[in-house]
Amino acid sequence: MPFISKIQRQTDYSRFPSSHPIVIDNGGSYFRIGWAGEANPRVIFRNIVQRPRHKTTGETVTIVGDHDPALLKYFDCTRSGPRSAFDSNVVYQFEIMEYILDFGFNRLGADGSQIDHPVLITECACNPVQSRSKMAELLFESYGVPSVGLHRTNKHLVLMLHSVTSIINNVGFVIKMALQSAQDLAQVMLSQYDFPSRMSAEGFTYGSDGNSLCVFEFSLSTESQFMKHVAVLISRLTWEKVEDLKMEHCYIAPDYASEVRLFQKGAKEAEEKTRCWQLPWTPSPALEPPSEEEIARKAALKEKQGQRLREMAEAKRSSKINELENESKNLEFLLLQLRHVPENEVPSFLSKTGYVSKQEIESAFTKTTQSLRKYKGELENEEKADLSAAEKYTLINIPDNILTPEQVKEKKRQLFLKTTSEGRQRAKQKRFEEDLERERQNKQDEEKRLENPELYLGQLRAKHRELSEKVEQRKRLKTNGGHSNGNNVSGGVGRGERLNAAQRERMRLLTTAAFDRGKGEDTFGYKDEDWQLYKLMSKDNEDDDEGPDEDEAELGRVSSRLRDIDPTFVSRSEAGPSETSHLRPLTKEDFQIVLGVERFRCPEIIFNPNLIGIDQAGLDEMAGVSITRLPAACQSLDERMTNSILMMGGNCLFPGMAERLEAGIRMIRPCGIPIRVMGASDPILDAWRGAAAYAAGMQFPQQTFSKVDYYEKGEDWLRQYQLRYTF
Amino acid sequence: MEREVIEADLVLPTHLGFKKIQMYEKYPKGQARGRHWKHLKQIIQAENYQNYPPDVPNYINIESPPSMHPCKRICDITGFEAPYYDPRTNLRYANAEVFKAIRSLPNDYVQRYLALRNAAVVLR
C-alpha cells in the first residue's frame, strides 16, 4: 500500500514566522499539508469527510480522513457515507472542503486567532473561476489567510524534477494520472511544459470515471465468478477494499489482446498470473459420524419413546374396551329387564332409561358389540367376513316381493357392503397386475441391458432427458404461462413472469370485467352471464392438474432405473445449485475470489476508455493529440519533448505502465523519434515536494494574490489571474 | 464520548480558535437550508465558456477528443475478445459457454453489466 496517512498533531506551529508559507496539495484522494521548504508533508490524510451520529449521545459529529475502523463502532455510519468535496477534479462542495481544511490546520498545530501564513494550495488545470473564487473566499474570510497561491500540481513536479535532476533538457512532457477514490475520477492530466519560450500550451484533461467504475467493474467481475456468495460479497466488499485489491493486484498488460488470449487458452503463464484472494473462512465443524455408543443411545431412546407410545395406545384401547363392555352389559341388562316388564308399562320404563323404543336399544347394543369386536381384534372379524361371504349376503338373491320391508332394507345394506368389498378386491387385483407388469418391463429392460449394456444405457439416458425436459416444460408453462425468458435455469424473473398462468388469467378476467362495461355507471351483475365470470375464475385455478401423471411416473421409473445401474447418474432436481449447497459443506475454494483477466482489465480503461462506454481517446493517443495542439512555434521541439516524458500520480504505480505508455506513444509518433518515459521518483509525494520547494523560493510572494487584492478587486479579478511562473 | 475515541482525537472540534467564522455560525443548527452548492455541470454552464477565445485553454476545451481508434469489443463477463453480441440482452460475449451464462442471468444483473459501459437502459 503506497499511501500512508499521517495524522499526528504537530507541536511546532509557533516556531515558524508568519511569512513562512503553508503548502497544501489538495488531491482528489489525499490531502497533504506541510511547511514550505521541508522535504515531506507534515500531515497526510484521505480527502473525505464523514458525518455519522454518535450512538450513545446521538449528536452528529464530523470525522475527517481515514481512521481506525475499530473506533467507528461507536458511531452510526449508516445514514451517511464518506463524502468528498470533489466533482471530477474540481472542488464543488465547500462545506466539506471547509471541514477538511479545519482538520488539516488543526493537525498542523494551528493556534492563534487566524492562520497568518501565506497558503499555497493546488488545484486542477484550468479550474473554473467559480471554484477558484470560492476557495479564495473560504481561505480569506474564514481563516484570515494573508495571501493565497493557487497552483497546478504538475507544474511543481516539473519544477521539482528540474531542480533535482537534469534530464528534462528544459523541455518536458508531463503525464499526470491521479489515482483518486471516493466518487471521484481517475483523472489523467496531460500537460506539455515548454520552458524556454515560457509558454504553456495547456494540457488536456482526460476525465473519465475510470476509478470509480474500475471499482464497480471489479466487484462485478469478481462477483460473477461466484454468484453463490454475491450477497456476502457485496455487503463486505467496500470500495476501500476494492481500492486495496486494485493497488495490490492490478497490472497493465503490454498488449491487452494477446494477454487475454493467454488466459483464454488457459496457458501456463496465465495460471501463474492468476491470483486468489481468500475471504475469511473458517471451516465449519466437520460432521463426525456418530459413535457406536451414540447410535445405541439414540436407538434406546427411540425404542423407549416407541414403547411409551405403544403403552399409551394399549391403555387407551383397554379403557375403551372396558367402557364398551360396560355399556354392552348395561344394554343387555336393560334388554333383559325390558323382557320382564309388562307391555303397558314399557313407555314409562323406557322414559326412565332415555331410549325411545326397544329397537333403539337393540341397535345400540349391536353397535356397541360390533365396535367392541372391532377393538378386540379386527382381523378375525374380517377373515370371517371373507369366509362367510356366501351366507353374509343371504338376502341378495331373493326377489324383493317376497321380503318384508325390514328385510328389503337389510338387503339394500348387504348389497352396498358387497359392492364396496368387491371394489376393494378389484383394486387389489389391479395393483397386483400393475406390479406384475412392472416386473415384466424390468425383466425386459434387464434382457436388453444384458444384450448391449452401452446402447441400453444411452437409450435410457436419452429417454430420461427427453422426459425430464417434457416435465420441466410443463412445469414452466404452469408457472410462467409460456413466456419463458429464454433460459431454463432460472424460472420466473422479471415483472411479467411473477404470476402463474392461472393467476394471470384471473387478472385478465378481472380487468376486462372492470373496463369492458359501459362507461359511467356500473352495470355488473344486471345480467346473469356476468356471474359466469366467477365460475371461470375459480375453474382456472384447478384445471391444470389433469394428467401430467403419466410422464412423471415414467420419468420416476426411468430415473430410478438409471440410479440403479449408472453410478454417474445425477438426477436434475438433485443437481440444482440450491440443493448442492445444502448437501455439500462449503469449502475453502468457495470463499475465494480468483483474479485473472480482471488484474489487467481494470487498468486497461486508462488506455481504452471505450471499454466503459466513454468515447474519448486513451492516454497514449492523447499524448499525440496534445502535441498536435501545440502552437506551430513549438512543433520543432517535438523530438525533445517525447524524449522526456514524465509520469506522476497514483496510477503510474501499476506495473507495466511505463512500457505500455512508451509502446502506445511510439505507435502514433513519427518513426525514429526517441521516446523515453520516466516515472517520478515518488509519484505520490513529489508534487507536494515540488510545491514546497517552489513556495520556499524568493519569488513566491510576488506570485500570490493577497487579501487586499481580494477585497479591492473582488472575485472576478481571479478570471484574469494567470500566473506567470519565473524561477 | 468513549475514552478511546477522545484519545484518538477522532472527532473534529466544533470550535476552532484559528477560524474567523466558525462552522456553527456559518451553518446554524436546525435551520433547513437548500442545496448551497452547484454540480460541476452547473458550474461549467455558469462560466459561459462559449464566450471565450477558443485558442486559450479552459476547462472545456482541454477535454480530450474522441478516440480515432476503432472501439475494442470485449466480452462483458470474461473480458476476452468478443466476436458475438446477444441481441436480447445486448451483452457481448466470447463463446458459447458465456452465452449460456448470459442467458441465465437475471435482468437485473444484465443491466448492471451494461451499466459498466454506459449501455444500460435508464428509465427517467
Interface residues (C-beta under 8 A of the other chain):
Chain A: R9 H54 T57 V61 T62 I63 V64 H67 D68 L71 Y74 D87 S88 V90 Y92 Q93 F94 E95 E98 Y99 D102 F103 F105 N106 A110 D111 G112 S113 Q114 I115 A125 C126 N127 P128 V129 Q130 S131 E141 S142 Y143 G144 L190 A201 E202 G203 F204 T205 Y206 G207 L213 F216 E217 L220 S221 S224 Y256 A257 V260 R261 F263 Q264 G486 N487 N488 V489 S490 V493 G494 V597 E598 R601 N608 P609 N610 L611 I612 G613 I614 D615 Q616 A617 G618 E621 M622 V625
Chain B: M1 E2 E4 V5 A8 D9 L10 V11 L12 P13 L16 G17 F18 K19 K20 I21 M23 K26 Y27 H36 W37 K38 H39 L40 I43 I44 A46 E47 P57 N58 Y59 I62 E63 S64 P65 P66 S67 M68 H69 C71 K72 I74 I77 T78 G79 F80 E81 R88 A94 A101 R103 S104 P106 N107 R112 Y113 A115 L116 R117 N118 A119
